[in-house]
Amino acid sequence: MYESRGCDTCNEGFRGRVGVFQLMHLNDELAELTTQRPSRDALKKAAFAAGMQSLREDGLDKVARGLTTLARRTRR
């Protein structure tokens, strides 16, 4: 796991921002499914089967690549 080092000014941890996303790329199968007014669970299952990552998976992937850490920043 990576740990934040802080910037040269504040030494508190993070500089800039990295987004964590859950995106559903619409393929032909998902496009067809949406025309059938599926239940939320059916759409979610199909989206994950098509390769969608959850917010948690995207965040953990970014931690593993060193783009962010699991540390929480507290507000002053």
Secondary structure, 3 states (H helix, E strand, C coil): CCCCCCCCCCCCCCCCCCCCCCCCCCCHHHHHHHCCCCCHHHHHHHHHHCCCCCHHHHHHHHHHCCCCCCCCCCCC
